[in-house]
Amino acid sequence: MSPFVYPRSARPDADTVRVGDLPIRRVPVIPAHLSMGAARKVAQLKQVSLLLVERDDQIVGTIDERALAADHDLTAVAAAMRPLAHWLRPATPASEAREQFIRARAAILPVIAGGFILGAVTRSDVERARA
């Protein structure tokens, strides 16, 4: 038996569950020049709590549920967005992903691989995977 093969009966620990094993949700991309009123409508139609913000063909930030709830309808998305400072990778262990969620104070984070945004994972999915 190979030293790298584990018995099938062994239950994986929390660190063997990775972000890529969790449900990855699609995230709409909106232009930075839109108003928050328009962003709210997109989020409502797509039933999401995270929007990615694009400017000059690059993802530059996010609009999360706090911004969607707080900012005035006429506020520009560019003024309300948070710079894209926190993200996950598919190979990130669930325990490390949980720490990222805590640092970011976020309920949902984008998943990035090879410069491409695959979607987003929710903190509740990470918590369930660790249980």
C-alpha positions in Angstrom: 0.0 0.0 0.0 1.3 3.5 -0.9 2.1 5.8 2.0 0.0 8.4 0.2 -3.3 6.4 0.1 -5.6 6.8 3.1 -8.3 4.3 4.1 -11.7 5.1 2.7 -13.3 4.8 6.1 -11.3 7.7 7.6 -13.3 10.8 7.8 -11.4 13.8 6.4 -10.4 16.5 9.0 -11.4 20.1 8.6 -8.2 21.0 6.8 -8.7 18.4 4.0 -11.9 20.2 3.0 -11.0 22.9 0.6 -12.8 25.9 -0.8 -12.9 24.2 -4.2 -15.0 21.4 -2.6 -17.7 23.8 -1.5 -20.6 25.2 -3.6 -19.2 28.1 -5.7 -21.9 30.7 -6.6 -21.9 32.9 -9.6 -21.3 36.6 -8.9 -22.6 39.3 -11.2 -20.2 42.0 -12.4 -21.4 45.6 -12.6 -19.7 48.7 -14.0 -18.3 51.2 -11.5 -20.4 54.1 -13.0 -23.7 52.6 -12.1 -25.8 54.0 -9.2 -26.4 52.1 -6.0 -30.1 52.0 -6.9 -29.2 50.1 -10.1 -26.8 47.8 -8.2 -29.5 47.0 -5.7 -31.8 46.0 -8.6 -29.2 43.7 -10.1 -28.6 42.1 -6.7 -32.3 41.6 -6.1 -32.9 40.1 -9.6 -29.9 37.7 -9.3 -30.7 37.0 -5.6 -27.1 37.7 -4.4 -25.5 39.6 -1.6 -22.2 40.3 -3.4 -21.5 42.2 -6.6 -18.1 42.6 -8.3 -17.3 46.0 -9.6 -15.5 46.5 -13.0 -13.7 49.5 -14.3 -11.7 49.5 -17.6 -12.1 45.7 -18.0 -10.7 45.0 -14.6 -12.4 43.8 -11.4 -11.5 46.6 -8.9 -13.8 46.0 -5.9 -16.9 44.6 -4.4 -20.3 45.8 -3.2 -21.5 43.7 -0.3 -24.8 43.4 1.6 -23.8 46.2 3.9 -23.3 48.7 1.1 -26.4 47.5 -0.7 -28.4 48.2 2.5 -26.8 51.5 3.5 -25.9 53.6 0.6 -28.2 56.1 -1.1 -29.8 55.2 -4.5 -27.9 58.0 -6.3 -24.5 57.2 -4.8 -22.1 55.9 -7.5 -21.0 52.3 -7.1 -17.4 53.4 -7.4 -17.9 55.5 -4.3 -19.5 52.8 -2.3 -17.4 49.8 -3.3 -14.7 48.2 -1.2 -11.4 47.5 -3.0 -10.9 43.8 -3.8 -8.6 43.1 -0.8 -9.9 39.6 0.3 -10.4 36.5 -1.7 -10.1 32.8 -1.6 -8.4 30.2 -3.8 -9.9 26.8 -4.6 -7.0 25.1 -2.7 -7.5 27.1 0.5 -8.3 24.8 3.5 -11.7 25.5 5.1 -10.0 26.5 8.4 -7.9 29.1 6.6 -11.0 30.3 4.7 -12.8 30.8 8.0 -9.9 33.0 9.2 -10.1 35.1 6.0 -13.9 35.6 6.5 -13.2 36.8 10.1 -10.5 39.2 8.9 -12.6 40.5 6.1 -15.8 40.7 8.2 -17.6 39.3 5.3 -20.4 36.8 4.7 -19.3 36.0 1.2 -15.9 36.1 -0.6 -14.8 35.7 -4.2 -12.9 32.6 -5.3 -10.0 33.3 -7.7 -7.8 30.9 -9.6 -5.2 31.8 -12.2 -6.4 35.4 -12.4 -10.0 34.4 -13.1 -12.9 34.8 -10.8 -14.7 31.5 -10.4 -17.5 32.8 -8.3 -18.0 33.2 -4.5 -18.3 31.1 -1.4 -20.3 31.9 1.7 -19.1 31.8 5.3 -22.0 29.6 6.2 -20.8 27.0 3.7 -17.3 27.1 5.2 -18.7 26.8 8.7 -20.9 23.8 7.7 -17.9 22.1 6.0 -15.9 22.4 9.2 -18.6 21.0 11.4 
